[in-house]
Structure formats: C-alpha cells, structure tokens
Amino acid sequence: MTDSETDTQSMTDSETNTHSMTDSETDTQSMTDSETNTNSITDSETDTQSMTNTETNTHSNTDTQTSIETIGFAQALASSTMSDVTYQQVAVGMFNSNFTYSIDDSAIATIDSQTGLVTFIQTGQVTVTAINPHREQFSYQLTIGGNPIVSVFANNESFAALRSDGALFTWGGLGADSSSAANEINGDIPVVSVSGNDGAFAALREDGSVITWGNTRAGGDSSAVSADLNGDINVVALFSNNYAFAAIREDGSVIFWGGSIYAFIGDHVRQALNNGKRVVDIKRTIGAFAALFEDGSVYAWGTSFYGGEMGNASNQLNGSNPALALWSTSEAFAAIREDGSVVTWGGDNAGGNSSSVANKINGDIDVTALYNRQASIAFAAVREDGSLVTWGNQAWGGDTSSQASKLTSGVRKVVGTTYSYSAIKDDGSVVSWGEPAWGGDNSSVYSKLNGTNKVVEIFSGRQAFAALREDGSVVTWGHQDDGGNNSNVATEINGDIDVITIETNEYAFAALRADGSVVTWGDVEAGADSSAVRNELDGSIPVLSITANLYSFAAVRADGSVITWGDANRGANSSQWASEFSGNGSYSALQDSDKDSMSNQQEWLECMMPYQLQLGSSPCLNVGFGDTDGDGIWDNLEIENGTNPRHAVFEDSMKDLNNDGHPDHFILPGLNHPILD
C-alpha cells in the first residue's frame, strides 16, 4: 500500500479504488486508472517538466477523450481506439524553422507533411523524418501495438488487470473468479475502474453501469440493486468496506449492497441517503459507511460498533456548521467542520471518542488536516499553526507525549502503520511515535531523518516505514522482518539511482527507481523476494506502475506487459493470462527528438520532457484524473494553477478555485469540477 492509506482522504477518482481490509483491520486501497502511474518525483524536479525549443505533441482521441499516462508514444498510441489514433507533431529546429514531414510506410500510417499529424491505419511501426529549411534533419519512431495492459487493481488477495480496450482479467485468491461476469467485463462496454474488498470486486463501466462478482456476502451479488446500477443514471464513484459496496450516481444519489450487517440495508437508510440532497463523498470503516452531503451534513449507516450510528455527532453534523471533509480509521469516523473544529464518532478506542482532546480540536485553532492509516485505530490532526493533536488507542498512535516538544509546530504531513505514526516536518525531519518495535521508534536511524537530507515522502506497511529522501535514497525502520530492515538491498536504494516512489503491501516494500527498475525487501513470502522475476524488473523494459494486494505485487511495464510476484496463491501466479500479459503494446527507444544529445528514452526515464504532452504535464505524473500527492486535487489542475502535484500541501485542497463555497478537495469528479462552477 502506498502512503495514500495515510493521506488526507480527499475526494478524487482514487476513491473509486479498492478499499478493502481483513478482519485484522488491514487495508489494500489499490490504484484506480487515475492512479495507474506511481512515478511521483521529488521536489528537485520541475513541476511541469516541459522543455523549450523542443517538439510539441497533441494526442487526440475524439471518442474516449482519455489522458496520456505513459512513458512514451508507443503506449499512448496503443491505448487509443484504432480509428481515432492521431498524433500531432510540431517540431521546431535550432533556428525556429518549421519542419516538413515524411513517413516510411503509408500502409501503416499517413502524415500531413506540414503539420506532422500522424494517423495510424493499422498496428505497426513507422519512422517519421523531419527536415527544416536549413536542411537539418532528424527522425523518430512511432509504434502502435495491440491492446496493452494499462492498469491493475486489487482487493485483499486478488488482482484485476485492465486492458486498453476496457477488458478486465482477474487472478489470485478470494474474488479472482470473475467467470460469472465474463461477458460483462470483456471490453464490449469498456471497464474504466474497479473497487474491491475482502472477497469481491465491482467494476464501473464506461456507460455508467456497475458489474460485480465474488463472495455474495461481500457484495459480489448486486442483483437486488441491478436496476439502480444499469447506467440509466450513471455511477460516477465506487466505495467499499470489508463486506459491502456503495456507489454515488451522477445525480448525487447513493446505491449500496453487500453483507446486510455491514451495509445495513433498509428503507430508512435509502430514504436518508436519497433525500434530494447530493452526496459528494463517502468514507468507510470495516463495517460502516459515512456520506457527506453537499450542504455539509453527514449521515452514517452500518454496524454501530464501527461507526454506523452517529449518536450525538448527528446533531453536530446537521449542516448548520457544515462539514468540509470526512476521515476514518478502521472503526471510527471524523469530520472537519467549517469553523475548523472536529467531530468524531464510532469505536471509543479507535478514535471515535475525542473528549480527551476536545479543547484542542474545537476550532479555537483551526484543524486543517486529519491523517490516519485506514487500518489504524488513532487519528492525527494538524492545526493551522503546524501543531499536532492525536487521540484514539494510546499505545498505537493516540499518545504523542514522548515526542510532544517536537510536534508543537512545523508538522507538514503524517503517515501511519497500523500501530504507529510518523510526521514529516517542514524542515524535512521525521518524528515517530506509537508502538516502538513497529515503527514508533526511529532513533536507530534518526541521523538519517534529521532533515540534513530532507525527507520528501514516507510510505508504510503494516509494521514498518520507508522514507524517501531528497537525494532519491530510502531509509527504513520498524519491524525488521516486514520492511524495517533493508540491509540486503541497501546499495540499491542509496540514491545512486533515484527511487521515485514505493509501493507497499502489509509486509513488503517495492521501490520503483528512475531507470524503471524495481527493488524489493521485507517479508519474502509477501513479495520481498522478487528474484524469480529479477530480469523482468531490471528496467530494460521500464516499469510504469506497481500495485499491491496484502500479499503480492503486480507491475505494469512500458510495453503493456504485467509482471507478478509474492504469494503464489494470492496473486503472484498470473500464468493463466500469460498471453494477455506478455506485452501486446510495443515499446521502442525513441530518437533524440530535441537534439540535446540525450535520447528520448533517457529523458522519459529521468522524468524530463523530450516532448510537451497535453496539459503541460510530466510523464511521471498521472494526467487528467491522477492525484499523485493525495491531496484531493488532480495533477493537471495543480499544474495549471501553479501548485505542486508531487507533494501534498493541504492548502491546495482547501482552496476554492471556482468560488462556489466548496473546498476543492471534496468536489467529486463527475458531479462537479474544482475550477468550473
């Protein structure tokens, strides 16, 4: 699991993702297609990553209007509908002279000699040659393959891989058998995102309909609400707790199904949720959901022990002092209100009872962000003065007394394991607390976390942390067998080759490096041992993204192939789809299109731009709907508005770019737009 488990839980497409936990309060939160690209980068790299005096490209797809989320042309083109594949190439030479273009195989593609617009007729590879009036000449290759895998989703034990044509392929343990839905997820109506829980999956299709499969007691059977999920009213977001699902439709209504004890299905719940007010966000615990309405009121349903009944919090969250956003631990919920105060409910020892800190979260000093790991049982609140307030289980993160003097100011972000928390401060140092052996004590490595080499991000497993520093190196601490000890790979994550991001499951870590290679450590039975696929993860074909369930990993490479490792019975064995996962999309090293003596491939791998892609975005960021830093603002909107899509700054998501009275972070894609009224 990435640090998204511990983020501010703002409303983005990422909420459409898998929200699953085991009975032991474990969470998977795998990526949606908006999160396909895990390649976030450090502060030392420029936000838009655009280059001057280079080539400008625009990829248009009139039908799907999808965003480019790839490492190069090959997969960008391969991910498009064949009849709609066009590519706009406008090159500028040393003297700013326009080029004329030619192509070597007109049976595969045609080109406009003046604009460089390439239209593919069939799959294959073509060489484009450009010459300017000064007779400067260069060439580059464009390749369109078949239908590569573009993203992978997960529940606790299984994976679901999405092909570029919208077909879905499943494998692993619980929920892997999708045969009952085979005709509905074959791509005839493309799947666009998937959510999973303990034993089931739900797939959102392009027409707004939802298809489910897996354990019927966990929501695999949605027949009781099939008429509400058929796309007559488009579903725009999916959510799940351990054993149930909830869907927000484009009219703001909510449909839910699954194990009745966890979804608490009843007419009174339906009436409360579909009362004429639009629902804009949903959060969940193990066995309950909470919905945020557009007027700032909140309604919860499910098992009372897990926060399904609000008690006195219901009166405090009736909209008179509007709630701005919701958060949850495994058993409790919390809401920040407009006046900066926090209201909590649910399990008393899991953060639902905040009476011990009531005078610190009453709005006298505004609370600006809440943090938690979904599987945790404590909350951490950052106030506008940079101080930190915690509550919940005292041993597992609710008590910061041992570090109190270090947390009175300058706290930027908080990340948690199940049993401990760590805070990144403004100076790049890290403060940890909670269960000492499981991440709460970083004293053994504090000399590496003191801010001399600033920490820019922290990733967490169940019992260990990994900090990514400004120089691309990684520091780990916590349970030694589950990722806290990286000694066997220390030379591979020391920053000689920058680590870009880290994906984690419960017990192992997988670091994606700038050259497209992957390094793993932790519990060997949960994916730390990737030796069987070492050659496939060495970067010769760069890895674009990594997804984890609780016990295994799946990596998508630049050619559209999928590589899996970890527990063979829970997702590591994908041999049944070997032909589909072999790399149907072609990958080729492009030429030096901007003539700077650095190959295009090298520039892509180093998160630089040999081309200017749409929206001025970087290939190391998700374009359109991605939220790399988890602050609730899509990457492209942050770029457009001058904020940083790589590092969460809560002020970004608290802005109201369209002045509609709603903070941007809970404006739901499909229901409203953070910068459009």
Salt bridges, closest charged atoms under 4 A:
ASP3 OD2 - LYS413 NZ 2.86
GLU5 OE1 - ARG373 NH1 2.50
GLU15 OE1 - HIS19 NE2 3.23
GLU15 OE2 - LYS283 NZ 3.23
ASP27 OD1 - ARG284 NH2 2.78
ASP43 OD1 - HIS647 NE2 3.04
ASP47 OD1 - ARG646 NH1 2.66
GLU157 OE2 - ARG570 NE 3.72
ASP165 OD2 - ARG163 NH2 2.70
ASP267 OD1 - ARG270 NH1 3.27
ASP281 OD2 - LYS283 NZ 2.71
ASP295 OD2 - LYS277 NZ 3.07
GLU457 OE1 - LYS413 NZ 3.02
ASP482 OD2 - HIS479 ND1 3.70
GLU506 OE2 - ARG373 NH2 2.93
GLU506 OE1 - ARG462 NH1 3.36
ASP567 OD2 - ARG570 NH1 3.72
GLU580 OE1 - ARG163 NH1 2.77
